[in-house]
Amino acid sequence: PMGAFYTVARLPVKDADHFCKWLLSDFELEGQTIFMAPASGFYTTPGYGKDEVRIAYVLKKEDLAISLKILEEALKVYPGRTI
């Protein structure tokens, strides 16, 4: 059987849509970046999820650890960071 697990996480960013685009176009760490979905598209209420992203859990712990490190470093330099 196939399936996936997801979580929604609030990030210290003004606009998760912009942050997710920025990750793919302008950021890399050691030649890698990550892809996340802005959570605003998962809400029916306008304005909800503006600072949230949807993250998929991966099966390999090593891949998850690398992804979290990339996210940590990206948030340190992202120009739209709120804190």
Helices and strands as residue ranges (DSSP letters): E 6-10, H 16-26, E 37-38, G 39-42, E 52-56, H 61-77
